[in-house]
Amino acid sequence: MGDVQHSSLVDDPRSVDVALIERELTSLWKEAGTLDDDGLPVVRACSLNLLVLTDNERQASELDSVLAEIAIAHPCRIFLVTAENETDSPLLEAWVSARCSIPLPGEKQVCCEQVNLSARGADVSKVPSVITSLLVPDVPVVLFWKSGMSHPGNMVDALVGVSDHLITDSRHDRAPLPGFVKFEMLIADREGRTTCGDLAWSRLGPWRRILGDFFEPGEMRGHLRKLNRLEIEYSTDPASMQSGLSAAMLLTGWFGHSLGWCIERLITENSGGEYRAIFRLGDKKIIVDIRESSRSESSAGCMETVVLEAPANFRLTIEATEHREWFRLQGRGGAGVEDLHVRNPDDVELLVRELENPFTDQTYRSSLRPVVGAMKEEI
């Protein structure tokens, strides 16, 4: 770890009057001075405004280490917001702090600012005006909605209007279908103004690469065109309430888009978090079943297993191992058994990628459409 940079808050966040946040930020830098303890320059930097919205204090606390790494790659003015709508007691509190890198020997110390806002009840509606008054001009605004898009409310809608890039994470949505509809509408409405990304889609990268590589040889493509059944299992993490259900649905949409499947029957929910969709390709029917995994070690809130079937005795099972960086491929009809090592990026790396490539992934959008199209009539 000797050559890896980190960042940390210089002091404990300082409680301030909401109306005086800008003045306190200025005061913060005057106190910090221009040289660090080793006599090297302290550089104040800001390449973007990063707005991070959470539902509760636990989420906000968990994000601290993520923001510490993000600030190294992209020094920014960070707004970490905890908004709790479901309370009758209005409250709006603010804290400010400087977040500085721990420099490598001989390098400059780079610092940026962090504003924490805690809002409850009716005072949640005040958050957009507070934030917009504090945005650093002439740099991008990125909005990271931590908790999925099912019920974003007016606060998120208002902040989307000033954002250049919107990032969601539908993994945090135990019932993601309404959120998918909302997100697709946002993408369409903000076309050309706000680009969008979903970390749940980004986490599907290893699965899509494995599937793409497996069916690349010509002799395997024939099975791909004949697929008539797809089964996907996902897990749910009881502690964080993260779920792989949204990823399972997005993978279904990816198959539908890539193979030209047309949705015949709306995705329907059975008991126990099970879903079924019926697709067609010409005269052929494709059945897709999505269910929560029964594997005892499956509790990571991720995709767990994908099973593909086609006539002529073809069956392929792809299973994630407990450590998430090894996948087992097992099948018949020429598939064999194989263990593959796949690098799974963590949330920090996924967010950094989003910040470095703030575009709407058109494959994601095309994969989202079959799922959204199947559900609009039921929501």
SVG drawing of the C-alpha trace seen along z (x, -y; Angstrom):
<svg xmlns="http://www.w3.org/2000/svg" viewBox="-51 -34 61 68">
<polyline fill="none" stroke="black" stroke-width="0.4" points="0.0,0.0 3.0,-2.3 2.5,-3.8 -1.3,-4.2 -2.8,-7.6 -5.6,-8.1 -7.6,-11.1 -9.2,-11.9 -11.1,-14.7 -8.7,-17.2 -10.9,-17.7 -14.3,-16.5 -17.0,-18.1 -17.8,-21.6 -21.5,-22.3 -22.6,-25.5 -25.7,-27.6 -27.1,-26.6 -27.2,-30.3 -23.5,-30.7 -22.0,-27.6 -20.1,-29.6 -18.6,-31.9 -17.5,-28.9 -15.9,-27.2 -13.9,-30.4 -12.9,-30.5 -11.8,-26.8 -9.2,-27.6 -7.9,-30.6 -7.2,-28.4 -5.6,-25.7 -3.0,-28.0 -0.9,-27.4 1.7,-24.9 1.3,-21.5 3.3,-20.2 6.3,-19.4 6.4,-22.9 4.9,-21.7 2.1,-23.6 -1.5,-22.8 -3.5,-22.9 -7.2,-23.6 -8.8,-21.8 -12.2,-21.2 -12.9,-19.4 -16.6,-18.9 -19.5,-19.2 -20.5,-15.8 -23.9,-15.5 -24.5,-12.3 -28.0,-11.6 -28.8,-8.9 -31.8,-7.8 -30.3,-7.4 -27.3,-8.0 -26.0,-4.4 -25.8,-4.9 -24.0,-8.2 -21.5,-6.7 -20.8,-3.8 -20.0,-6.2 -17.2,-7.9 -14.5,-5.5 -15.8,-5.6 -15.7,-9.5 -12.2,-9.3 -11.0,-7.4 -13.1,-9.4 -11.6,-12.7 -8.1,-11.4 -9.0,-10.7 -11.4,-13.6 -11.0,-16.5 -14.4,-18.0 -16.8,-19.9 -18.8,-17.1 -22.3,-17.4 -23.3,-14.4 -27.0,-14.6 -29.1,-12.5 -32.8,-13.1 -35.5,-11.4 -39.0,-12.2 -41.0,-10.0 -41.0,-12.0 -43.2,-14.8 -40.4,-16.8 -38.7,-19.2 -35.0,-19.6 -32.1,-20.9 -28.5,-20.8 -25.2,-21.3 -21.5,-20.5 -18.4,-21.6 -15.0,-20.0 -11.9,-19.9 -11.0,-16.6 -7.3,-16.4 -5.1,-13.7 -2.3,-12.1 0.4,-12.8 3.2,-10.5 6.7,-11.7 7.6,-15.0 4.1,-15.5 1.7,-18.3 -1.2,-17.9 -4.5,-18.3 -7.6,-19.4 -11.2,-19.8 -14.4,-20.6 -17.2,-18.5 -20.6,-19.8 -22.8,-17.4 -26.5,-18.1 -29.1,-16.3 -32.7,-17.0 -36.0,-15.7 -39.7,-16.1 -40.8,-19.3 -37.2,-20.7 -36.1,-18.1 -37.6,-20.4 -35.1,-23.1 -32.1,-21.0 -32.0,-21.8 -31.9,-25.6 -29.2,-25.2 -27.1,-23.1 -27.6,-25.2 -26.5,-28.3 -23.2,-26.6 -22.3,-24.9 -18.8,-25.7 -19.4,-27.4 -17.9,-26.3 -17.3,-22.6 -19.7,-19.7 -22.4,-18.7 -22.7,-14.9 -25.6,-13.6 -25.3,-10.1 -28.6,-8.9 -27.5,-6.1 -30.8,-4.4 -32.3,-3.6 -35.0,-5.5 -38.3,-3.9 -39.4,-7.0 -37.0,-9.8 -39.4,-12.6 -39.3,-16.3 -35.8,-16.9 -34.1,-14.5 -36.2,-15.8 -35.0,-19.4 -31.4,-18.4 -31.5,-16.4 -32.4,-19.7 -29.0,-21.2 -27.0,-18.0 -24.8,-17.1 -24.6,-13.4 -26.9,-11.3 -25.8,-8.0 -28.1,-5.6 -27.6,-2.2 -30.7,0.0 -29.0,2.7 -30.4,0.8 -33.9,1.3 -35.6,4.4 -38.5,3.7 -36.6,2.1 -39.3,2.1 -40.9,-1.2 -37.5,-2.7 -36.5,-1.4 -39.6,-3.1 -38.7,-6.4 -35.1,-6.2 -35.9,-5.5 -38.3,-8.5 -35.6,-10.7 -33.1,-9.6 -35.7,-10.4 -36.7,-13.7 -33.1,-14.9 -31.8,-13.7 -28.9,-16.0 -28.8,-17.7 -28.1,-15.0 -26.4,-11.7 -27.2,-8.7 -25.6,-5.6 -26.5,-2.7 -23.9,-0.9 -26.0,2.3 -25.5,2.4 -21.8,1.7 -21.5,4.7 -22.9,6.9 -19.7,6.4 -18.0,9.7 -21.2,11.7 -21.6,10.1 -17.9,10.7 -18.1,14.4 -21.3,14.9 -19.9,13.0 -16.6,15.0 -18.4,18.4 -20.6,17.8 -17.9,16.2 -16.9,19.5 -19.0,20.2 -20.1,23.6 -21.6,22.1 -23.5,19.3 -26.0,21.9 -27.0,22.7 -27.4,19.0 -29.9,18.5 -31.9,21.6 -32.1,20.6 -35.6,21.3 -35.1,20.9 -33.2,18.6 -33.0,18.9 -31.4,16.3 -30.8,16.5 -29.8,13.5 -29.1,13.0 -30.1,10.3 -27.8,9.0 -29.9,8.8 -27.5,6.3 -27.3,3.7 -30.6,4.6 -28.8,4.8 -30.3,7.1 -29.1,8.6 -32.7,8.5 -32.2,5.4 -29.1,6.9 -31.0,10.0 -33.7,8.0 -31.2,5.9 -29.4,9.1 -32.8,10.3 -33.2,7.1 -29.7,7.4 -30.5,10.9 -33.8,9.6 -32.2,6.7 -29.1,8.6 -31.0,11.6 -34.0,9.7 -36.6,11.2 -40.0,9.6 -41.8,9.4 -45.1,11.4 -46.3,11.4 -45.6,8.9 -43.1,9.8 -45.2,11.1 -44.3,11.6 -45.0,14.8 -44.4,15.5 -41.0,15.2 -39.4,12.7 -39.9,14.8 -40.5,13.3 -41.4,14.7 -41.3,13.1 -42.3,14.7 -40.5,13.6 -40.9,14.7 -38.5,14.9 -40.6,15.8 -42.6,18.9 -40.2,19.8 -41.2,19.0 -38.5,18.1 -39.3,18.4 -37.3,16.3 -37.5,17.1 -35.9,15.0 -35.7,16.1 -33.9,15.6 -31.0,18.0 -31.4,20.9 -27.6,21.3 -26.7,21.0 -23.5,18.9 -25.4,16.5 -25.9,13.3 -23.9,10.7 -26.8,8.9 -25.5,9.9 -26.2,12.1 -25.5,15.7 -26.4,18.1 -27.4,18.0 -28.7,21.1 -29.2,21.2 -31.0,24.0 -31.6,24.8 -32.9,27.9 -30.5,30.7 -29.4,31.2 -27.7,27.9 -27.5,26.5 -24.9,24.0 -24.7,22.9 -22.6,20.0 -22.2,19.7 -20.4,17.0 -18.3,18.3 -18.3,17.0 -15.3,14.8 -16.9,13.2 -13.7,13.3 -14.1,16.9 -16.9,18.1 -17.7,21.8 -19.0,22.7 -20.6,26.1 -22.7,27.6 -23.5,30.2 -23.8,30.2 -20.1,29.2 -19.9,26.9 -17.7,28.9 -16.6,27.5 -14.3,24.5 -13.3,22.2 -12.7,18.6 -11.0,15.8 -12.8,12.4 -11.8,9.2 -14.8,7.6 -14.3,3.8 -15.4,2.4 -17.8,-0.5 -15.0,-3.1 -13.7,-2.0 -17.2,-1.9 -17.9,-5.4 -14.5,-6.7 -15.3,-5.2 -18.6,-7.0 -16.9,-10.3 -14.3,-9.8 -16.8,-8.7 -20.0,-10.6 -22.1,-9.3 -25.3,-7.3 -24.4,-3.7 -26.6,-3.1 -26.4,0.7 -27.7,0.2 -30.6,-1.9 -31.4,0.7 -31.4,3.4 -33.6,1.3 -36.3,0.8 -37.6,4.4 -38.0,4.5 -39.6,1.1 -41.9,1.8 -43.0,5.0 -43.9,3.2 -45.4,-0.2 -48.9,1.2 -48.7,2.7 -47.3,-0.3"/>
</svg>
